[in-house]
Amino acid sequence: MKFLMIAGFAESLMGFRAPLIAALQAKGLQVHVAAPEVPIGHPIRLQLEARGLTVHDIPMRRTGTNPLADLRTLWSLCGVMRRIRPQWVMGYTVKPVIYGTLAAWLASVPHRFALITGLGYAFQGEGGRGALQAMVQRLYALALGRAHGVFFQNPDDEALFRQRSILAAVTPSCVVNGSGVDVSSFAVAPVPTGSPRFLMIARLLGDKGVREYAQAARRIRTKYTDVRCALVGWIDSNPDAIAQHELDAWVEDGTLEFLGRLSDVRPAIANSSVYVLPSYREGTPRSVLEAMAMGRPIITTDAPGCRETVINGDNGFLVPVKSVDGLEQAMLNFIEDGEKVSRMGQRSRQIAEDKYDVHKVNAVMLREMGIA
């Protein structure tokens, strides 16, 4: 029995999906993965193969709307499925969901599932994104109409897909608690002594709230020069990406301490007091779950996917989307009352164990796919 998982970004298979892949293998399934830019000998491919996975390198542009390029992706995926004849296919992120599900339908795969991990660039913002949003929604509807089940990571995304008829009433769906977190790997770490240290981990996109974080950090540091605000991430090809000159300016004036892109974020979380993610919308942010598991209080937005992780005033604070004032005030709460860091961090760990344990999340997904 074979399971094919399709990703738009190969590294995510090692990070976000490794526990799910292991759970599938534990059920006796032969797991195949398909992703772009993993030719023979590529380091990520070698890591995947070392875990017993069969890797398929497919042509896919994560961003862009070139129809010929996307047809090539669809054709390639059809070819992979016709060769290996999987019983299950599941894609996650926009293009793997759309073209993976359509290819699975064309290849007559008997069990077709999609995982909506967030709505991304095409669903956020205003103005020039309208045409792109309409096109993506039509493609989603076309593909999901041929799925046997759709997983969402928060109820707001599920409701939006239903309301806009992107997901038909007859197609089953299920909300899971994000991708989960391995609470044993992300163990509680002691909070550093001294002044609070704030941390944000994200791709450097406007929609992640990076600019709001930088503005709040600048204000904080004019009042409390010993407070540190760190940023982990990278600039990619997304149209909403932060410009390099913006990042350089924040670092040069001391607003942010930029730690770059990290393969292991645990040391950065351990070296922080409070985790911050002022994103405009998420599926369920994995970085928040990791920080919670390590016993850190959370500041995030009252936005879909983010609000589910925080009980306001219990394990952190919810602030309005795009509100620098709200973000600054939440950060000041921890600076001016250090006891909150320890107390709310303990509650974060409890919530991570109870609600977001990856093994609990994966058990639900396997059951819904008829594998458990």
GIMOPE-V271765 format. One record per residue. N is the residue number from 1. RES is the residue in one small letter. SS is DSSP state (2 for helix, 1 for strand, 0 for the rest). OMEGA is omega in degrees with one decimal (* if undefined). Layout:
[[N	RES	SS	OMEGA] [N	RES	SS	OMEGA]]
This chain:
[[1	m	0	-172.8] [2	k	1	177.6] [3	f	1	177.4] [4	l	1	176.3] [5	m	1	-175.4] [6	i	1	-177.8] [7	a	0	174.7] [8	g	0	-174.1] [9	f	0	-170.8] [10	a	2	-178.0] [11	e	2	-178.8] [12	s	2	177.1] [13	l	2	178.8] [14	m	2	-176.7] [15	g	2	-172.6] [16	f	0	-170.2] [17	r	0	-176.6] [18	a	2	179.6] [19	p	2	177.9] [20	l	2	177.5] [21	i	2	178.6] [22	a	2	178.5] [23	a	2	176.9] [24	l	2	178.8] [25	q	2	179.3] [26	a	2	176.6] [27	k	0	176.8] [28	g	0	179.9] [29	l	0	171.3] [30	q	1	-172.9] [31	v	1	172.6] [32	h	1	175.2] [33	v	1	177.8] [34	a	1	-179.1] [35	a	1	177.2] [36	p	0	170.7] [37	e	0	173.4] [38	v	0	179.5] [39	p	0	178.8] [40	i	0	179.6] [41	g	0	178.4] [42	h	0	-177.1] [43	p	2	179.3] [44	i	2	178.0] [45	r	2	179.9] [46	l	2	177.6] [47	q	2	179.1] [48	l	2	-179.8] [49	e	2	178.1] [50	a	2	177.1] [51	r	0	177.1] [52	g	0	-178.5] [53	l	0	170.9] [54	t	1	-171.6] [55	v	1	177.9] [56	h	1	177.5] [57	d	1	-176.9] [58	i	0	174.9] [59	p	0	179.7] [60	m	0	173.0] [61	r	0	-176.6] [62	r	0	176.9] [63	t	0	-179.9] [64	g	0	-175.4] [65	t	0	178.2] [66	n	0	-175.5] [67	p	2	179.3] [68	l	2	177.6] [69	a	2	179.9] [70	d	2	175.1] [71	l	2	176.5] [72	r	2	176.3] [73	t	2	-179.6] [74	l	2	-178.3] [75	w	2	179.9] [76	s	2	179.3] [77	l	2	176.1] [78	c	2	-179.7] [79	g	2	178.1] [80	v	2	-176.1] [81	m	2	178.7] [82	r	2	177.5] [83	r	2	-171.5] [84	i	2	177.1] [85	r	0	179.1] [86	p	0	173.7] [87	q	0	179.5] [88	w	1	171.6] [89	v	1	173.3] [90	m	1	174.6] [91	g	1	174.2] [92	y	1	-165.5] [93	t	0	-162.0] [94	v	2	-174.0] [95	k	2	174.5] [96	p	2	177.0] [97	v	2	-174.9] [98	i	2	-173.6] [99	y	2	175.5] [100	g	2	179.9] [101	t	2	177.7] [102	l	2	178.5] [103	a	2	179.2] [104	a	2	176.5] [105	w	2	179.2] [106	l	2	-179.1] [107	a	0	176.9] [108	s	0	174.3] [109	v	0	-171.3] [110	p	0	-177.5] [111	h	1	-173.4] [112	r	1	-177.1] [113	f	1	178.5] [114	a	1	177.1] [115	l	1	179.4] [116	i	1	-174.7] [117	t	0	-178.6] [118	g	0	-174.3] [119	l	0	171.0] [120	g	0	-171.7] [121	y	2	-172.8] [122	a	2	-178.1] [123	f	2	-175.1] [124	q	0	178.7] [125	g	0	-174.9] [126	e	0	172.5] [127	g	2	-170.7] [128	g	2	-178.6] [129	r	2	-174.1] [130	g	2	-178.9] [131	a	2	178.3] [132	l	2	179.6] [133	q	2	180.0] [134	a	2	-179.9] [135	m	2	-179.3] [136	v	2	179.7] [137	q	2	177.9] [138	r	2	179.2] [139	l	2	175.6] [140	y	2	-178.4] [141	a	2	178.5] [142	l	2	-177.0] [143	a	2	-174.7] [144	l	2	173.4] [145	g	0	179.5] [146	r	0	177.5] [147	a	0	176.4] [148	h	0	178.2] [149	g	1	-178.8] [150	v	1	175.7] [151	f	1	173.2] [152	f	1	-179.0] [153	q	0	169.9] [154	n	0	-175.9] [155	p	2	-180.0] [156	d	2	179.0] [157	d	2	178.2] [158	e	2	-179.9] [159	a	2	179.7] [160	l	2	179.2] [161	f	2	177.7] [162	r	2	-176.4] [163	q	2	-178.0] [164	r	0	179.6] [165	s	0	171.8] [166	i	0	177.1] [167	l	0	-177.0] [168	a	0	-178.7] [169	a	0	-176.0] [170	v	0	-178.2] [171	t	0	-179.9] [172	p	0	175.6] [173	s	1	-176.8] [174	c	1	175.0] [175	v	1	176.4] [176	v	0	-176.2] [177	n	0	178.1] [178	g	0	176.1] [179	s	0	-177.9] [180	g	0	179.2] [181	v	1	176.9] [182	d	0	-173.0] [183	v	0	175.4] [184	s	0	177.6] [185	s	0	178.1] [186	f	0	-176.2] [187	a	0	179.0] [188	v	0	177.3] [189	a	0	178.5] [190	p	0	178.1] [191	v	0	179.0] [192	p	0	177.2] [193	t	0	178.3] [194	g	0	-177.2] [195	s	0	-179.1] [196	p	0	176.8] [197	r	1	-179.5] [198	f	1	-177.8] [199	l	1	171.7] [200	m	1	177.5] [201	i	1	-178.4] [202	a	0	163.1] [203	r	0	-172.5] [204	l	0	-179.1] [205	l	1	175.2] [206	g	2	-176.8] [207	d	2	175.0] [208	k	2	180.0] [209	g	0	-178.6] [210	v	2	-179.0] [211	r	2	178.3] [212	e	2	178.0] [213	y	2	179.9] [214	a	2	179.9] [215	q	2	178.5] [216	a	2	179.1] [217	a	2	179.4] [218	r	2	179.1] [219	r	2	-178.3] [220	i	2	-173.6] [221	r	2	173.2] [222	t	2	179.9] [223	k	2	-176.2] [224	y	0	-172.4] [225	t	0	-179.2] [226	d	0	177.8] [227	v	0	-179.3] [228	r	1	178.4] [229	c	1	-175.0] [230	a	1	-179.8] [231	l	1	175.2] [232	v	1	178.0] [233	g	0	-179.6] [234	w	0	176.8] [235	i	0	177.9] [236	d	0	-171.6] [237	s	0	-179.1] [238	n	0	179.4] [239	p	0	-178.1] [240	d	0	-174.6] [241	a	1	171.5] [242	i	0	178.1] [243	a	0	-179.3] [244	q	2	-178.7] [245	h	2	176.4] [246	e	2	179.6] [247	l	2	-179.8] [248	d	2	-179.0] [249	a	2	179.8] [250	w	2	-179.6] [251	v	2	-175.7] [252	e	2	-179.1] [253	d	0	175.7] [254	g	0	179.7] [255	t	0	-176.4] [256	l	0	169.2] [257	e	1	-175.8] [258	f	1	-176.6] [259	l	1	178.1] [260	g	1	-179.7] [261	r	0	-175.5] [262	l	0	175.1] [263	s	0	177.1] [264	d	0	-175.4] [265	v	0	-174.9] [266	r	2	177.2] [267	p	2	179.3] [268	a	2	178.1] [269	i	2	179.6] [270	a	2	-178.7] [271	n	0	-179.9] [272	s	0	175.2] [273	s	0	-173.8] [274	v	1	178.2] [275	y	1	-175.1] [276	v	1	172.2] [277	l	1	-178.7] [278	p	0	-174.6] [279	s	0	179.3] [280	y	0	178.8] [281	r	0	178.9] [282	e	0	165.1] [283	g	0	158.4] [284	t	0	-171.8] [285	p	0	-177.9] [286	r	2	-178.3] [287	s	2	177.6] [288	v	2	-179.7] [289	l	2	179.1] [290	e	2	178.3] [291	a	2	176.7] [292	m	2	-178.8] [293	a	2	-179.8] [294	m	0	172.6] [295	g	0	179.9] [296	r	0	171.8] [297	p	1	-172.1] [298	i	1	164.7] [299	i	1	177.5] [300	t	1	-173.7] [301	t	1	174.6] [302	d	0	-174.3] [303	a	0	178.0] [304	p	0	178.3] [305	g	0	179.6] [306	c	0	-173.9] [307	r	2	-179.2] [308	e	2	-174.3] [309	t	2	-173.4] [310	v	0	166.2] [311	i	0	-169.6] [312	n	1	-179.1] [313	g	0	-178.6] [314	d	0	176.5] [315	n	0	178.7] [316	g	1	-177.8] [317	f	1	171.8] [318	l	1	179.8] [319	v	1	178.7] [320	p	0	176.4] [321	v	0	177.2] [322	k	0	-177.3] [323	s	0	175.1] [324	v	2	179.0] [325	d	2	-179.3] [326	g	2	179.1] [327	l	2	178.5] [328	e	2	-178.2] [329	q	2	178.7] [330	a	2	177.7] [331	m	2	178.3] [332	l	2	178.3] [333	n	2	-180.0] [334	f	2	178.8] [335	i	2	-173.3] [336	e	2	176.3] [337	d	0	-175.4] [338	g	0	179.6] [339	e	2	-179.6] [340	k	2	-177.1] [341	v	2	-178.5] [342	s	2	-175.8] [343	r	2	-178.2] [344	m	2	176.4] [345	g	2	177.0] [346	q	2	178.7] [347	r	2	176.6] [348	s	2	179.5] [349	r	2	-179.9] [350	q	2	179.8] [351	i	2	178.2] [352	a	2	-180.0] [353	e	2	-174.5] [354	d	2	-168.8] [355	k	2	-168.0] [356	y	0	176.7] [357	d	1	-173.6] [358	v	2	-178.7] [359	h	2	175.6] [360	k	2	179.4] [361	v	2	-177.6] [362	n	2	178.0] [363	a	2	178.0] [364	v	2	-177.8] [365	m	2	-179.9] [366	l	2	178.5] [367	r	2	-179.1] [368	e	2	178.3] [369	m	0	178.5] [370	g	0	-177.3] [371	i	0	-175.3] [372	a	0	*]]
